[in-house]
Amino acid sequence: MGRTSKDKRDVYYRLAKENGWRARSAFKLLQLDEEFQLFKGVTRAVDLCAAPGSWSQVLSQKIGGQGSGQVVAVDLQAMAPLPGVTQIQGDITQLSTAKEIIQHFEGCPADLVVCDGAPDVTGLHDVDEYMQAQLLLAALNIATHVLKPGGCFVAKIFRGRDVTLLYSQLRIFFSSVLCAKPKSSRNSSIEAFAVCQGYDPPEGFKPDLSKPLLDHSYDPDFNQLDGPTRIIVPFVTCGDLSAYDSDRSYPLDLQDGSEYKYTPPTQPPIAPPYQEACVLKKTGRLAKEIRPQDCPISRADALSQPLAAPQRHTQLAPEVWKWGSEPISTPAQCASICPQSCGLGAEILFPASQ
Ligand SMILES: C[S@@+](CC[C@H](N)C(=O)[O-])C[C@H]1O[C@@H](n2cnc3c(N)ncnc32)[C@H](O)[C@@H]1O
């Protein structure tokens, strides 16, 4: 696959690099702003789940450029510095992180809290939706501590089965709650953004970090709200109708006949969790399991024990190997016993149990 194939396939990815944004997500916030004028009068903002930092870039340009603006960005992952952005590395669901964020706004509340947080998706939709909802609620909990009355909260939301329960929580705190889908967010994704304007907590509400707004013991039937209690929020697509469709592939723009010039990413993640896996892959040491069904029968028959259960090579130490539970002391022995004749390093499993 060529370096430019993703540029063709994902026009917002390409445009992000060409315009100096760290991620294509920048367009989501820009398109949300086009629709809702999120940045009007904003001088203090919080960017939750900010890495690699394209939303913080947008915020610092839109509000930080005036000199008086303040942006606080928070993420689990380290993020390269940005001018005018204060960074906190931490988990927004943790009390200590929440307290650290709140400290920045004591006596001087924020106008805007945004959260583009996404958990590592598992592919199990219920689990993913639940994790996403928890992130949103952690963000909302922080927002209730730092937002000024009338302030705005924007958060990524998964439009799953239980989403109306989240809307009803949000409606407790904001006079207007909408569900927005920027054109740069793929139609094929259940992602959307809850845009909550007019922060107006119930009378007597005291923000309390020790009480999650919605804890896991909630009654699932509660979500089956109907009649007047059922919350249906307006759904708005944002981004000009002429904006690029994020589900389409576009040819590279080469009208003048010149060769397409590849633009590298603006700011690769500085310490991504997948870094170790990349190094292992480059050095040919990434986990690859040899399944019994992949073994040529003649060689599998020659093994000292039947391959009933999946067996694997395991690197124990640089010179000690195992085939299943049988120790293999040298690469040559490995090559002789291994049905794939993989030899040292061709089929290594990781991590090594020492
Ligand atoms: C889609 S990315 C955000 C992209 C960002 N808005 C941008 O424009 O560059 C989602 C981020 O959520 C962060 N995240 C997930 N769970 C988190 C948590 N519990 N606390 C803090 N950050 C979290 C991830 O580390 C990841 O960087």
Ligand as a Chemical Component Dictionary entry (heavy atoms), coordinates in Angstrom:
data_LIG
# 
_chem_comp.id                   LIG 
_chem_comp.type                 NON-POLYMER 
_chem_comp.pdbx_formal_charge   0 
_chem_comp.three_letter_code    LIG 
# 
loop_
_chem_comp_atom.comp_id 
_chem_comp_atom.atom_id 
_chem_comp_atom.alt_atom_id 
_chem_comp_atom.type_symbol 
_chem_comp_atom.charge 
_chem_comp_atom.model_Cartn_x 
_chem_comp_atom.model_Cartn_y 
_chem_comp_atom.model_Cartn_z 
_chem_comp_atom.pdbx_ordinal 
LIG C1  C1  C 0  -10.224 10.743 19.077 1  
LIG S1  S1  S 1  -8.880  11.045 20.133 2  
LIG C2  C2  C 0  -9.010  12.763 20.400 3  
LIG C3  C3  C 0  -8.547  13.571 19.225 4  
LIG C4  C4  C 0  -8.392  15.031 19.564 5  
LIG N1  N1  N 0  -9.679  15.666 19.790 6  
LIG C5  C5  C 0  -7.696  15.783 18.473 7  
LIG O1  O1  O 0  -8.348  16.565 17.812 8  
LIG O2  O2  O -1 -6.501  15.587 18.286 9  
LIG C6  C6  C 0  -9.468  10.373 21.642 10 
LIG C7  C7  C 0  -8.535  10.602 22.812 11 
LIG O3  O3  O 0  -9.226  10.240 23.996 12 
LIG C8  C8  C 0  -8.223  9.932  24.947 13 
LIG N2  N2  N 0  -8.824  9.272  26.110 14 
LIG C9  C9  C 0  -9.539  8.112  26.140 15 
LIG N3  N3  N 0  -9.911  7.831  27.398 16 
LIG C10 C10 C 0  -9.432  8.836  28.188 17 
LIG C11 C11 C 0  -9.490  9.089  29.586 18 
LIG N4  N4  N 0  -10.112 8.261  30.430 19 
LIG N5  N5  N 0  -8.881  10.202 30.070 20 
LIG C12 C12 C 0  -8.222  11.039 29.225 21 
LIG N6  N6  N 0  -8.135  10.849 27.885 22 
LIG C13 C13 C 0  -8.729  9.751  27.372 23 
LIG C14 C14 C 0  -7.288  9.042  24.159 24 
LIG O4  O4  O 0  -6.032  8.983  24.763 25 
LIG C15 C15 C 0  -7.273  9.761  22.797 26 
LIG O5  O5  O 0  -6.144  10.582 22.687 27 
# 
loop_
_chem_comp_bond.comp_id 
_chem_comp_bond.atom_id_1 
_chem_comp_bond.atom_id_2 
_chem_comp_bond.value_order 
_chem_comp_bond.pdbx_ordinal 
LIG C1  S1  SING 1  
LIG S1  C2  SING 2  
LIG S1  C6  SING 3  
LIG C2  C3  SING 4  
LIG C3  C4  SING 5  
LIG C4  N1  SING 6  
LIG C4  C5  SING 7  
LIG C5  O1  DOUB 8  
LIG C5  O2  SING 9  
LIG C6  C7  SING 10 
LIG C7  O3  SING 11 
LIG C7  C15 SING 12 
LIG O3  C8  SING 13 
LIG C8  N2  SING 14 
LIG C8  C14 SING 15 
LIG N2  C9  SING 16 
LIG N2  C13 SING 17 
LIG C9  N3  DOUB 18 
LIG N3  C10 SING 19 
LIG C10 C11 SING 20 
LIG C10 C13 DOUB 21 
LIG C11 N4  SING 22 
LIG C11 N5  DOUB 23 
LIG N5  C12 SING 24 
LIG C12 N6  DOUB 25 
LIG N6  C13 SING 26 
LIG C14 O4  SING 27 
LIG C14 C15 SING 28 
LIG C15 O5  SING 29 
# 
